[in-house]
Amino acid sequence: MQPAAGTPVLLVGVDLGLPHFDGELEELGLLAKTAGLAPVARITCKRKAPDAALFVGSGKADEIRTLAAMHGASEILFDQALSPAQQRNLERYLELPVNDRTLLILEIFAQRARSHEGKLQVELARLQYLSTRLVRRWSHLERQTGGIGARGGPGEKQIELDRRMIGDAIKRTRDRLVKVKRQRSTQRRQRERRDTFNISLVGYTNAGKSTLFNALVKARAYAADQLFATLDTTTRQLYLSGAGRSVSLSDTVGFIRDLPHGLIDAFQATLQEAVDANLLLHVVDASNEDFPEQMAQVERVLQEIGAADIPQVLVFNKLDALGAAQRPALLQDHYEVAGQSIPRLFVSASTGEGLESLRELLAARLLAEADAMPPGAANELPGESS
């Protein structure tokens, strides 16, 4: 994918009967803009199953080619994941670069990663993705001459060399990530020895997690009204006056529909902060009418990384973006998720409304945790402020 800003792209979505199909391709358009691309047209179609060769079939592929020429699109972007063969066949048929949602998310992560760990994780995911696409990335696959002198043996195919090189790069990156994970594990053990209560912010991308994080701990973590504004985990101390002590608050990467499995695997070290938390603040964009589906996507990822059983508090953010008719009568209640009743608060991280109630709820949870400890253990908890 070309990283140049403003590259005109045609967005393609295929409705396969799944409940989360985005008929307007709004999220794909936001992802494309976040990556520096410029959507110029959109097209959708309905199929019972993907076409094995072209994903959309030859008739719809002809429509895509015509529409791309009409709007001057220089790249085609699919909202679904394409197989390497489908991607190759589409590029030959359309005579344009074709990419999918998976590579788009990987490109955004590559642009946004700032920490050493984040860059390693993105690199690993990209290498794993490219390793399955060698069949289309290189056309120089004729067998290379091997041996010494003019009568060498058949040698090794270029694709085999490329695959081996990528395999070596994946191994090196994994080894480097193991060291980073070991360092994170040491830091976590140090926090555990200090009996720190760990809270992690999780939620769908662009739900306002970083804005809420900054408002609670007065930090300067990067926050913007865009997808994946935060990729690297940031941890700060949050002092809760109602409990008379500090807790550890972590801002984690946002989740998204169809998050590439390679990214879930590669970002295991980053998401480990959520796995090791005592409490999850599940931040939800209350102004987004698709919030139930977004919550379900977050729950699926939490299940996949082993964090589904950690206690949660739902924080319905962006209260200021709700109209008078949409504003809830109660700013604090309970909401049912997967058959469980979970505490819910409505807040506005931008204006500060509801944040004091959130602090009070967290303090109450902390005191309840202390009461559940063996006699005398609570007296050892630190009460330092940040």
WOQUIJO-V893464 format. One record per residue. N is the residue number from 1. RES is the residue in one letter. SS is DSSP state (A for helix, B for strand, O for the rest). NEAR is the number of other ideal C-beta (glycine too) atoms within 12 Angstrom. D_FIRST is the distance of its C-alpha to the first C-alpha in whole Angstrom. Layout:
# WOQUIJO-V893464
N_RES_SS_NEAR_D_FIRST / N_RES_SS_NEAR_D_FIRST
This chain:
# WOQUIJO-V893464
1_M_O_32_0 / 2_Q_O_22_4 / 3_P_O_19_6 / 4_A_O_15_9 / 5_A_O_15_11 / 6_G_O_18_12 / 7_T_B_28_10 / 8_P_B_28_12 / 9_V_B_44_11 / 10_L_B_42_13 / 11_L_B_41_14 / 12_V_B_44_16 / 13_G_B_36_18 / 14_V_B_36_21 / 15_D_B_25_24 / 16_L_O_21_25 / 17_G_O_12_28 / 18_L_O_20_27 / 19_P_O_14_29 / 20_H_O_24_26 / 21_F_O_25_24 / 22_D_O_29_22 / 23_G_O_21_24 / 24_E_O_19_23 / 25_L_O_30_19 / 26_E_A_24_20 / 27_E_A_36_18 / 28_L_A_41_15 / 29_G_A_28_15 / 30_L_A_30_16 / 31_L_A_42_13 / 32_A_A_43_11 / 33_K_A_27_13 / 34_T_A_32_13 / 35_A_O_36_10 / 36_G_O_25_11 / 37_L_B_35_10 / 38_A_B_25_13 / 39_P_B_35_14 / 40_V_B_26_16 / 41_A_B_27_18 / 42_R_B_29_18 / 43_I_B_35_20 / 44_T_B_28_21 / 45_C_B_30_24 / 46_K_B_18_26 / 47_R_O_23_26 / 48_K_O_12_29 / 49_A_O_15_26 / 50_P_O_28_23 / 51_D_B_25_23 / 52_A_O_15_23 / 53_A_O_19_21 / 54_L_O_34_19 / 55_F_B_37_19 / 56_V_O_37_21 / 57_G_O_24_23 / 58_S_A_18_24 / 59_G_A_15_25 / 60_K_A_29_23 / 61_A_A_33_20 / 62_D_A_19_22 / 63_E_A_24_22 / 64_I_A_40_18 / 65_R_A_28_18 / 66_T_A_17_21 / 67_L_A_27_20 / 68_A_A_33_16 / 69_A_A_20_19 / 70_M_A_15_21 / 71_H_A_23_19 / 72_G_O_17_17 / 73_A_O_32_13 / 74_S_O_25_11 / 75_E_B_40_8 / 76_I_B_49_10 / 77_L_B_47_10 / 78_F_B_43_12 / 79_D_O_44_15 / 80_Q_O_38_16 / 81_A_O_29_15 / 82_L_O_35_14 / 83_S_O_24_16 / 84_P_A_24_15 / 85_A_A_21_17 / 86_Q_A_34_16 / 87_Q_A_36_13 / 88_R_A_25_14 / 89_N_A_26_17 / 90_L_A_39_15 / 91_E_A_30_13 / 92_R_A_19_16 / 93_Y_A_27_18 / 94_L_A_35_16 / 95_E_O_18_15 / 96_L_O_29_11 / 97_P_B_28_8 / 98_V_B_41_8 / 99_N_B_41_7 / 100_D_B_40_10 / 101_R_A_38_11 / 102_T_A_38_12 / 103_L_A_41_8 / 104_L_A_47_8 / 105_I_A_46_11 / 106_L_A_39_10 / 107_E_A_36_8 / 108_I_A_39_11 / 109_F_A_43_13 / 110_A_A_31_12 / 111_Q_A_27_12 / 112_R_A_29_16 / 113_A_O_30_17 / 114_R_O_21_20 / 115_S_O_22_23 / 116_H_A_20_23 / 117_E_A_34_23 / 118_G_A_32_20 / 119_K_A_26_18 / 120_L_A_34_20 / 121_Q_A_42_19 / 122_V_A_36_15 / 123_E_A_30_15 / 124_L_A_40_17 / 125_A_A_38_16 / 126_R_A_33_12 / 127_L_A_32_15 / 128_Q_A_29_16 / 129_Y_A_37_13 / 130_L_A_31_12 / 131_S_A_26_16 / 132_T_O_28_16 / 133_R_O_31_13 / 134_L_A_27_15 / 135_V_A_24_17 / 136_R_A_26_14 / 137_R_A_23_12 / 138_W_O_20_15 / 139_S_O_14_18 / 140_H_O_13_20 / 141_L_O_18_22 / 142_E_O_15_26 / 143_R_B_16_28 / 144_Q_O_18_29 / 145_T_O_16_32 / 146_G_O_17_34 / 147_G_O_12_37 / 148_I_O_9_39 / 149_G_O_8_41 / 150_A_O_8_40 / 151_R_O_10_41 / 152_G_O_13_38 / 153_G_O_13_37 / 154_P_O_13_34 / 155_G_O_16_32 / 156_E_O_20_29 / 157_K_B_20_26 / 158_Q_A_22_23 / 159_I_A_23_21 / 160_E_A_21_24 / 161_L_A_21_23 / 162_D_A_26_19 / 163_R_A_24_20 / 164_R_A_17_23 / 165_M_A_20_21 / 166_I_A_27_19 / 167_G_A_19_22 / 168_D_A_16_23 / 169_A_A_22_21 / 170_I_A_28_21 / 171_K_A_18_25 / 172_R_A_18_25 / 173_T_A_29_22 / 174_R_A_25_24 / 175_D_A_16_28 / 176_R_A_23_26 / 177_L_A_32_26 / 178_V_A_19_29 / 179_K_A_18_31 / 180_V_A_30_29 / 181_K_A_25_30 / 182_R_A_17_34 / 183_Q_A_20_34 / 184_R_A_30_33 / 185_S_A_20_35 / 186_T_A_14_38 / 187_Q_A_25_37 / 188_R_A_26_38 / 189_R_A_14_41 / 190_Q_A_15_42 / 191_R_A_27_41 / 192_E_A_17_43 / 193_R_A_12_46 / 194_R_O_21_46 / 195_D_O_24_46 / 196_T_O_32_44 / 197_F_O_38_43 / 198_N_B_38_39 / 199_I_B_46_37 / 200_S_B_41_33 / 201_L_B_52_31 / 202_V_B_45_29 / 203_G_B_45_28 / 204_Y_B_40_25 / 205_T_O_39_22 / 206_N_O_35_23 / 207_A_O_46_27 / 208_G_O_42_28 / 209_K_A_46_29 / 210_S_A_40_28 / 211_T_A_38_30 / 212_L_A_44_33 / 213_F_A_39_33 / 214_N_A_28_33 / 215_A_A_34_36 / 216_L_A_39_38 / 217_V_A_32_38 / 218_K_O_17_37 / 219_A_O_24_34 / 220_R_O_14_32 / 221_A_O_31_28 / 222_Y_O_21_25 / 223_A_O_28_26 / 224_A_O_19_24 / 225_D_O_22_24 / 226_Q_O_25_20 / 227_L_O_36_18 / 228_F_O_42_18 / 229_A_O_31_20 / 230_T_O_41_22 / 231_L_O_38_20 / 232_D_O_34_23 / 233_T_O_42_27 / 234_T_B_32_29 / 235_T_B_34_33 / 236_R_B_27_36 / 237_Q_B_27_40 / 238_L_B_40_41 / 239_Y_B_26_45 / 240_L_B_35_46 / 241_S_O_18_50 / 242_G_O_21_51 / 243_A_O_28_51 / 244_G_O_19_52 / 245_R_B_30_49 / 246_S_B_31_45 / 247_V_B_43_42 / 248_S_B_38_39 / 249_L_B_43_36 / 250_S_B_44_32 / 251_D_B_43_29 / 252_T_O_47_26 / 253_V_O_50_23 / 254_G_O_48_23 / 255_F_B_43_22 / 256_I_O_36_20 / 257_R_O_34_21 / 258_D_O_29_19 / 259_L_O_36_18 / 260_P_O_33_17 / 261_H_A_22_20 / 262_G_A_29_18 / 263_L_A_41_18 / 264_I_A_33_21 / 265_D_A_24_23 / 266_A_A_40_21 / 267_F_O_44_22 / 268_Q_A_35_25 / 269_A_A_37_27 / 270_T_A_44_26 / 271_L_A_39_27 / 272_Q_A_32_30 / 273_E_A_37_31 / 274_A_A_43_32 / 275_V_A_31_33 / 276_D_O_33_36 / 277_A_O_38_37 / 278_N_O_32_40 / 279_L_B_37_39 / 280_L_B_40_36 / 281_L_B_47_35 / 282_H_B_46_33 / 283_V_B_48_32 / 284_V_B_45_31 / 285_D_B_39_30 / 286_A_O_38_33 / 287_S_O_25_32 / 288_N_O_27_30 / 289_E_O_14_31 / 290_D_O_25_29 / 291_F_A_31_30 / 292_P_A_23_32 / 293_E_A_25_29 / 294_Q_A_35_27 / 295_M_A_35_30 / 296_A_A_22_30 / 297_Q_A_30_26 / 298_V_A_42_27 / 299_E_A_31_31 / 300_R_A_24_29 / 301_V_A_38_27 / 302_L_A_33_30 / 303_Q_A_19_31 / 304_E_A_22_29 / 305_I_O_35_29 / 306_G_O_17_33 / 307_A_O_32_34 / 308_A_O_22_35 / 309_D_O_16_38 / 310_I_O_27_38 / 311_P_O_27_40 / 312_Q_B_37_38 / 313_V_B_40_39 / 314_L_B_39_37 / 315_V_B_47_36 / 316_F_B_44_35 / 317_N_B_45_34 / 318_K_O_34_34 / 319_L_A_34_37 / 320_D_A_24_37 / 321_A_A_25_35 / 322_L_O_25_37 / 323_G_O_12_40 / 324_A_O_9_43 / 325_A_O_7_43 / 326_Q_O_18_41 / 327_R_O_20_42 / 328_P_O_20_44 / 329_A_O_10_47 / 330_L_O_15_47 / 331_L_O_24_44 / 332_Q_B_24_45 / 333_D_B_19_46 / 334_H_B_15_44 / 335_Y_B_27_42 / 336_E_B_14_41 / 337_V_B_25_38 / 338_A_O_19_39 / 339_G_O_8_43 / 340_Q_B_16_43 / 341_S_B_14_44 / 342_I_B_27_42 / 343_P_B_32_43 / 344_R_B_34_41 / 345_L_B_37_41 / 346_F_B_35_40 / 347_V_O_41_39 / 348_S_O_31_37 / 349_A_O_40_35 / 350_S_O_22_35 / 351_T_O_19_38 / 352_G_O_21_40 / 353_E_O_25_42 / 354_G_O_33_42 / 355_L_A_31_41 / 356_E_A_21_45 / 357_S_A_26_46 / 358_L_A_40_42 / 359_R_A_31_44 / 360_E_A_21_47 / 361_L_A_32_46 / 362_L_A_40_44 / 363_A_A_27_47 / 364_A_A_21_49 / 365_R_A_28_47 / 366_L_A_38_47 / 367_L_A_22_51 / 368_A_A_20_51 / 369_E_A_26_49 / 370_A_A_28_52 / 371_D_A_15_55 / 372_A_O_14_53 / 373_M_O_17_54 / 374_P_O_10_57 / 375_P_O_10_60 / 376_G_O_9_59 / 377_A_O_13_55 / 378_A_A_22_54 / 379_N_A_14_57 / 380_E_A_16_54 / 381_L_O_24_51 / 382_P_O_24_50 / 383_G_O_22_51 / 384_E_O_16_49 / 385_S_O_16_47 / 386_S_O_21_44
